[in-house]
């Protein structure tokens, strides 16, 4: 898991404003060269979620802010799948998380999100 540094209200003034991006530890390794893996990410609390913002989990007390997942700096919709073919070495998947301001009233507190990352060998 990742704990983001606290964000301050001036960083999240308007819906869509973002702050506090941190890398997520997500590495994949195939069992041998030539094997292809399909890697996917899903919202642990809402498998039907196709936005890049995780559903708030138990322990969330903040409002007006969510946790957004990115891949290589681009918002990553939940339910996304991509192919991994870099062989038998551990390779970072370029994932990160950040705060994103939503349209709800902003209030201080904690925000908790959970994603499931899977890798299926093909």
C-alpha positions in Angstrom: 0.0 0.0 0.0 0.9 3.7 -0.2 0.3 6.5 2.2 0.1 9.9 0.5 1.4 13.0 2.2 -1.4 15.2 3.5 -2.8 17.6 0.9 -3.7 21.2 1.8 -7.0 22.9 0.9 -5.3 25.5 -1.4 -4.1 22.6 -3.6 -7.6 21.3 -4.1 -9.7 24.4 -4.8 -11.8 23.3 -7.8 -13.2 20.0 -8.9 -10.5 18.2 -11.0 -7.6 19.8 -9.1 -5.0 17.2 -8.1 -2.2 16.9 -5.5 0.2 14.6 -3.8 1.0 12.0 -6.5 3.1 9.1 -5.3 4.2 5.9 -7.0 2.4 2.6 -6.3 4.6 -0.5 -5.8 3.3 -2.7 -8.6 5.8 -4.9 -10.3 5.2 -7.9 -12.5 7.5 -10.7 -13.6 6.7 -13.5 -16.0 7.9 -17.0 -15.2 10.2 -17.1 -18.2 10.9 -15.2 -21.4 8.3 -15.5 -24.1 5.4 -15.6 -21.6 2.8 -12.9 -21.9 0.8 -11.7 -18.9 -2.5 -9.7 -18.9 -2.3 -7.2 -16.0 -5.5 -5.6 -14.8 -6.7 -3.3 -12.1 -10.1 -3.1 -10.4 -11.8 -1.1 -7.6 -11.9 -3.6 -4.7 -15.2 -2.1 -3.4 -17.0 -1.6 -6.8 -16.0 -4.0 -9.5 -18.3 -2.1 -11.9 -16.4 1.2 -11.3 -14.8 2.3 -14.6 -13.6 5.7 -13.5 -10.0 6.4 -12.4 -11.2 7.3 -8.9 -11.5 4.6 -6.3 -14.6 4.1 -4.2 -14.0 5.5 -0.6 -13.3 2.5 1.7 -13.9 2.0 5.4 -12.0 4.6 7.4 -12.7 7.5 5.0 -13.7 10.7 6.8 -12.8 13.4 4.3 -15.3 14.6 1.7 -14.8 16.4 -1.6 -11.7 14.5 -2.4 -10.9 11.0 -3.9 -8.0 8.8 -4.7 -7.2 8.7 -8.4 -5.0 5.9 -10.0 -2.7 6.7 -12.9 -0.5 4.6 -15.2 2.5 6.4 -16.7 1.0 9.7 -15.6 -2.4 9.2 -17.3 -5.6 8.5 -15.3 -6.3 4.8 -15.4 -9.9 3.7 -15.6 -10.8 0.8 -13.2 -11.4 -2.4 -15.2 -8.4 -1.6 -17.5 -6.3 -4.5 -18.8 -2.9 -4.3 -20.5 -0.4 -6.8 -21.9 3.0 -7.3 -20.3 5.7 -9.0 -22.3 9.0 -8.0 -20.7 10.0 -11.5 -19.7 11.5 -13.0 -16.6 12.6 -9.7 -14.9 10.6 -7.7 -12.3 9.2 -4.7 -14.1 7.4 -1.7 -12.6 4.0 -1.1 -14.1 4.2 2.7 -13.8 1.2 3.1 -11.4 0.7 6.0 -9.1 -2.0 7.5 -6.9 -3.0 11.1 -6.1 -5.7 13.1 -4.6 -8.4 14.6 -6.9 -11.0 17.2 -5.9 -14.6 16.1 -6.4 -17.7 18.3 -6.6 -18.8 17.6 -3.0 -18.1 20.0 -0.2 -14.4 19.8 0.9 -13.8 18.7 4.5 -10.6 17.5 6.2 -10.0 13.9 7.1 -8.7 10.6 5.8 -9.4 9.0 2.5 -8.9 5.3 2.0 -9.1 3.4 -1.3 -8.4 -0.2 -2.3 -7.6 -1.6 -5.7 -7.0 -5.1 -6.9 -4.1 -5.8 -9.3 -4.1 -9.1 -11.1 -1.7 -10.7 -13.6 -2.8 -13.7 -15.7 -0.3 -15.6 -17.7 -1.3 -16.3 -21.3 
